[in-house]
Amino acid sequence: MSSLRLRTGSILVFATASLLSGCGIAPGQRMVTPATVPDTGGDFSTEAAQQTQIPITDINLALLRKMRADQKSSDLPQATAALFGKPTAYKVGPGDVLQIVVWDHPELAAALGQPPQNSRPSDAMPGFLIDEHGDVQFPYAGTLHVAGRDVASIQRELHQRLSKVYQKPEVTVRVASFRNAQVYVDGEVRTPGTQPVNDIPMSLTSAINLSGGFSANADRGRVELVRNGTTYPLNFDDLIRHGHNPSDIYLQPGDLVRVAAREDSGVYVMGEVNKPATILPMRNGSLTLSQAISDSGSFDSNTAAAQQLFVIRDSTGDSPQIYHLDATSPVSMLLANQFELQPKDIVYVGQGGLVRFNRVLNLLLPAINAAVTGAVLAK
């Protein structure tokens, strides 16, 4: 029996040493200071990858003051500020239909009656159709290039040309059918699709309202306006907070408005929380660290090390950042409640040393039992 105990003890020591030496550290993730990541410089065949250090910044009052100051002092980007302005007059284009009337000269009237029965909204009203080249034909005035012009300038030119034939002609020009210009609203609105542009200026908010308004899953903090190949990110709530009314952004023909889903800008919560691997959606572009911890079920009281609370930012970029908060004191939640998270942030809660040791024992026990059983059978 003493021989069996000796053999069992030797197996236990050997198994423990082998497992600990093989693992290097106890099972489970933890943050090391300073944080480092492998940097192969693009050559993945190298055996000795350099380690790039990532600075870890403590979340404190000084950091929060700096973040608030940066947020208050930051004005709108110049390109975004240029989106705001007064509406311009509607510019006609190919497909539009003009109604041109020369008063007291019925011989110049075109077929300006009622539209045919069972007509569709896309059907042209009676009038003068602007062709694919942007031209329109009118008696005694010849061919006029009208694409990209408003009705006032078209009316003036018609008056000048007809004045060579008639004395003081009275000319009226209006758009009978708006069929040239459209804007597109996509994403998290109730009825995505195209919206025709007419002589009533279409603002950004009116385009969204005409599409049924934001859906329940819409992220008002991530609205994109695509114009001429350039994408302008817009945060509705942030604009309003800083005194910028989104209704003062007027759309142009061909603009695309896309409203992102809340899940597309989620925050990831990992580690020792009651609901790990949780993806939390932003709340209209805003989510604090304390809200993220609360929504993920708070810390796991049995395993979490509250002093190991980290926020990893820009993890897929070239300059990742790591923020650290020691949450052992309830007062620290005041800091967490003021720390604003950003889309794609990773919130990680580390585990205590005793938890890691217990998990090592759980890994060792099957090996020990197997060794004892083998020794008994061998005897």
C-alpha positions in Angstrom: 0.0 0.0 0.0 2.9 2.4 0.8 4.3 1.7 -2.6 1.0 2.5 -4.2 0.8 5.9 -2.3 4.4 6.7 -3.4 3.6 5.9 -7.0 0.4 7.9 -6.8 2.1 10.9 -5.3 4.8 10.7 -7.9 2.1 10.7 -10.6 0.4 13.6 -9.0 3.5 15.7 -8.8 4.5 14.8 -12.4 1.0 15.6 -13.7 0.9 18.9 -11.9 4.3 19.9 -13.0 3.6 18.8 -16.6 0.3 20.7 -16.8 1.7 23.9 -15.2 4.8 23.9 -17.3 2.8 23.1 -20.5 0.2 25.9 -19.8 2.7 28.5 -18.7 -0.1 30.3 -16.9 -3.3 29.3 -15.3 -6.3 28.8 -17.7 -8.4 31.8 -18.5 -7.7 35.2 -20.0 -6.1 38.1 -18.1 -4.6 41.4 -18.9 -0.9 41.9 -18.5 0.8 45.2 -17.9 2.2 46.5 -20.2 -0.1 45.0 -22.8 1.7 43.6 -25.8 0.7 42.1 -29.1 2.9 40.1 -31.6 4.2 42.3 -34.5 5.6 40.3 -37.4 5.9 43.3 -39.7 3.8 41.5 -42.2 6.2 38.5 -42.4 4.2 35.7 -40.7 7.1 33.2 -41.4 9.4 34.8 -38.9 9.9 32.8 -35.7 10.7 35.7 -33.4 7.9 38.2 -33.7 8.5 41.5 -32.0 6.2 42.6 -29.3 4.4 46.0 -29.7 3.4 47.6 -26.5 -0.1 49.1 -26.2 -0.4 51.8 -23.5 -3.0 51.3 -20.8 -4.7 54.5 -19.7 -6.4 54.7 -16.3 -10.0 56.0 -16.3 -10.0 58.9 -13.9 -11.4 62.4 -13.5 -8.6 64.0 -15.5 -9.2 61.7 -18.5 -13.0 62.3 -18.4 -12.4 66.1 -18.3 -10.1 65.9 -21.2 -12.6 63.8 -23.2 -15.4 66.2 -22.4 -13.3 69.2 -23.4 -12.3 67.6 -26.7 -16.0 66.9 -27.4 -17.1 70.4 -26.6 -14.3 72.1 -28.5 -14.7 69.9 -31.6 -16.7 71.7 -34.3 -18.4 70.0 -37.2 -16.0 68.9 -39.9 -15.9 71.5 -42.7 -17.3 69.0 -45.2 -20.2 68.2 -42.9 -20.9 71.9 -42.1 -21.1 72.6 -45.8 -24.2 70.3 -46.0 -26.2 72.9 -44.0 -27.8 75.8 -45.9 -30.8 77.3 -47.6 -32.7 75.2 -50.2 -32.2 76.0 -53.9 -34.7 76.2 -56.7 -35.6 72.9 -58.4 -33.5 72.2 -61.5 -35.3 70.4 -64.3 -33.8 67.5 -66.2 -34.5 64.8 -68.8 -37.9 63.2 -68.2 -39.5 66.2 -66.7 -42.5 67.7 -68.4 -42.9 71.5 -68.7 -46.2 73.3 -69.0 -45.6 76.4 -71.2 -48.4 79.0 -71.7 -48.2 82.1 -73.8 -51.2 84.1 -72.9 -53.6 85.4 -75.6 -52.0 83.1 -78.1 -54.0 79.8 -78.1 -52.2 78.7 -81.3 -49.1 78.1 -79.2 -50.8 75.9 -76.7 -49.7 72.3 -76.5 -52.0 69.4 -75.5 -52.4 70.6 -71.9 -55.5 68.7 -70.9 -56.1 66.2 -68.1 -54.0 63.1 -67.8 -55.4 59.9 -69.3 -57.6 57.7 -67.2 -55.9 54.9 -65.1 -52.6 56.8 -65.3 -49.7 56.0 -63.0 -47.7 58.5 -61.0 -44.7 57.8 -63.3 -46.8 58.7 -66.4 -46.0 62.1 -68.0 -48.6 64.8 -67.8 -49.5 66.6 -71.0 -46.9 69.2 -71.9 -43.4 69.6 -73.3 -41.2 66.7 -72.5 -37.5 67.3 -71.9 -35.6 64.8 -74.0 -32.6 62.8 -73.1 -30.2 65.6 -74.1 -31.9 68.0 -71.8 -33.6 70.0 -74.6 -37.2 71.1 -75.2 -38.9 72.3 -78.4 -41.3 75.2 -78.5 -42.9 77.0 -81.5 -41.1 80.1 -82.7 -38.5 79.7 -80.0 -36.7 76.7 -81.4 -34.7 74.3 -79.3 -33.8 75.3 -75.7 -31.3 73.5 -73.5 -33.0 73.5 -70.2 -31.4 70.7 -68.2 -30.0 71.9 -64.9 -31.9 75.2 -65.0 -34.8 76.5 -62.9 -38.1 77.5 -64.4 -37.4 81.2 -63.8 -34.4 81.2 -66.1 -36.3 79.1 -68.7 -39.2 81.6 -68.6 -36.8 84.6 -69.2 -35.2 83.0 -72.2 -38.5 82.0 -73.8 -39.7 85.6 -73.3 -36.6 86.9 -75.0 -37.0 84.6 -78.0 -40.7 85.1 -78.4 -40.3 88.9 -78.2 -38.8 88.7 -81.7 -42.1 87.4 -83.0 -44.8 88.8 -80.6 -45.1 92.1 -78.8 -44.6 91.9 -75.1 -45.6 88.2 -74.8 -46.7 87.0 -71.4 -45.1 83.6 -70.8 -45.7 81.2 -67.9 -43.5 78.1 -67.3 -44.1 75.5 -64.6 -43.1 71.8 -64.2 -46.1 69.6 -64.9 -44.4 66.3 -64.0 -41.4 65.7 -61.8 -39.8 62.5 -63.2 -36.1 63.3 -63.4 -34.7 63.5 -59.8 -34.9 61.0 -57.0 -33.2 60.4 -53.7 -32.8 57.0 -52.1 -33.5 56.1 -48.5 -32.1 52.7 -47.3 -31.6 50.8 -44.1 -33.6 51.0 -40.9 -36.6 53.0 -42.0 -40.1 51.6 -42.2 -40.5 51.9 -46.0 -37.1 52.1 -47.7 -37.0 53.0 -51.3 -36.8 56.0 -53.7 -38.4 59.4 -53.1 -39.1 61.7 -56.0 -37.7 65.2 -55.8 -40.0 68.1 -56.8 -40.2 71.9 -56.4 -40.7 71.5 -52.6 -37.2 71.3 -51.1 -36.6 67.9 -49.5 -34.6 68.0 -46.2 -32.9 65.1 -44.6 -35.6 64.7 -42.0 -38.4 65.0 -44.5 -36.9 62.2 -46.6 -36.8 59.9 -43.6 -40.3 60.8 -42.6 -41.6 60.2 -46.1 -40.0 56.7 -45.8 -42.1 56.0 -42.7 -39.6 57.3 -40.1 -36.9 55.5 -38.2 -37.6 51.8 -37.5 -37.5 50.4 -33.9 -34.0 49.0 -34.7 -32.6 52.2 -36.2 -29.5 53.8 -34.8 -30.1 57.6 -35.0 -26.4 58.1 -34.2 -25.2 56.5 -37.4 -26.9 58.0 -40.4 -24.9 58.2 -43.6 -25.5 60.7 -46.5 -23.7 59.6 -49.7 -23.3 62.4 -52.2 -21.2 62.2 -55.4 -19.2 59.3 -54.1 -18.5 60.9 -50.7 -20.0 59.6 -47.5 -20.9 62.0 -44.7 -21.5 60.3 -41.3 -24.2 62.1 -39.2 -25.3 61.6 -35.6 -28.9 63.0 -35.3 -28.9 63.3 -31.5 -25.4 64.8 -31.4 -26.2 67.4 -34.0 -29.3 68.5 -32.1 -27.3 68.6 -28.8 -24.8 71.0 -30.5 -27.5 73.2 -32.0 -27.5 71.9 -35.5 -30.9 71.0 -37.0 -30.8 68.0 -39.4 -33.8 69.7 -41.1 -31.4 72.3 -42.4 -29.6 69.7 -44.6 -31.3 69.7 -48.0 -30.9 66.7 -50.3 -29.8 66.8 -53.9 -30.9 64.5 -56.8 -29.1 61.2 -56.5 -28.4 61.4 -52.8 -28.4 58.2 -50.8 -29.5 58.2 -47.1 -28.7 55.1 -45.2 -29.7 54.5 -41.6 -27.6 51.8 -39.8 -29.0 49.2 -37.5 -28.3 49.3 -33.8 -26.6 45.9 -33.9 -24.1 47.2 -36.5 -22.5 49.4 -33.9 -22.6 47.2 -30.9 -20.3 46.9 -27.9 -18.8 43.5 -27.0 -18.7 42.5 -23.3 -16.5 39.6 -22.4 -15.0 38.0 -19.3 -16.3 37.5 -15.9 -19.8 38.9 -16.2 -23.1 37.1 -15.7 -23.9 37.3 -19.4 -20.5 37.0 -21.2 -20.1 37.3 -24.9 -22.8 39.8 -25.0 -23.2 42.3 -27.9 -24.9 45.4 -26.7 -26.4 47.9 -29.2 -25.7 51.6 -28.8 -28.6 53.7 -27.6 -28.9 56.2 -30.4 -25.1 56.5 -30.6 -24.6 56.6 -26.8 -23.7 53.9 -24.2 -21.7 54.3 -21.0 -19.4 51.8 -19.4 -21.7 51.4 -16.4 -24.7 50.8 -18.8 -22.7 48.1 -20.6 -21.8 46.3 -17.3 -25.4 46.5 -16.1 -26.9 45.3 -19.4 -24.5 42.3 -19.3 -25.7 41.2 -15.9 -23.1 42.9 -13.8 -19.9 41.3 -12.5 -19.9 37.6 -11.6 -19.5 37.8 -7.8 -17.9 34.4 -7.7 -15.2 34.8 -10.3 -14.8 38.5 -11.3 -11.8 40.6 -10.3 -13.4 44.0 -10.2 -10.0 45.7 -10.4 -9.4 44.1 -13.8 -12.0 46.1 -15.8 -10.7 47.1 -19.3 -12.1 48.8 -22.4 -10.3 47.9 -25.7 -10.8 50.5 -28.4 -10.0 50.4 -32.1 -8.9 46.7 -31.9 -9.0 46.3 -35.6 -7.1 49.5 -36.4 -3.4 50.5 -36.4 -3.5 52.3 -33.1 -5.5 50.3 -30.5 -6.1 51.8 -27.1 -6.8 50.2 -23.7 -8.5 51.9 -20.8 -8.4 50.5 -17.3 -10.7 51.0 -14.3 -10.4 49.6 -10.8 -14.0 49.0 -10.0 -13.5 47.6 -6.5 -15.1 50.7 -5.0 -18.7 51.7 -5.7 -17.4 55.2 -6.2 -15.7 54.0 -9.4 -19.1 53.5 -11.0 -19.4 57.3 -11.1 -16.4 57.3 -13.4 -17.9 54.4 -15.4 -21.2 56.2 -15.8 -19.4 59.1 -17.4 -17.1 57.1 -19.7 -18.7 57.0 -23.1 -18.2 53.9 -25.2 -17.7 53.9 -28.9 -19.0 51.4 -31.5 -17.0 48.1 -31.6 -15.4 48.7 -28.2 -14.6 45.6 -26.2 -15.4 45.6 -22.5 -13.4 42.9 -20.6 -13.7 41.9 -17.0 -10.8 39.8 -15.7 -10.9 36.9 -13.3 -9.3 36.5 -9.8 -6.2 34.5 -9.1 -8.1 32.0 -6.9 -10.5 31.3 -9.8 -7.6 30.5 -12.1 -6.1 28.2 -9.4 -9.5 26.4 -9.0 -9.7 25.9 -12.8 -6.2 24.4 -12.8 -7.3 21.9 -10.1 -10.4 21.0 -12.2 -8.1 20.3 -15.1 -5.8 18.2 -12.9 -8.4 16.1 -11.2 -9.3 13.9 -14.3 -5.6 13.2 -14.8 -5.0 12.3 -11.2 -8.0 10.0 -11.1 -6.8 8.3 -14.3 -3.3 7.9 -12.8 -4.6 6.4 -9.6 -6.9 4.0 -11.4 -4.0 2.9 -13.6 -1.8 2.3 -10.7 -4.4 0.2 -8.9 -5.0 -1.9 -12.0 -1.3 -2.4 -12.5 -0.9 -3.6 -8.9 
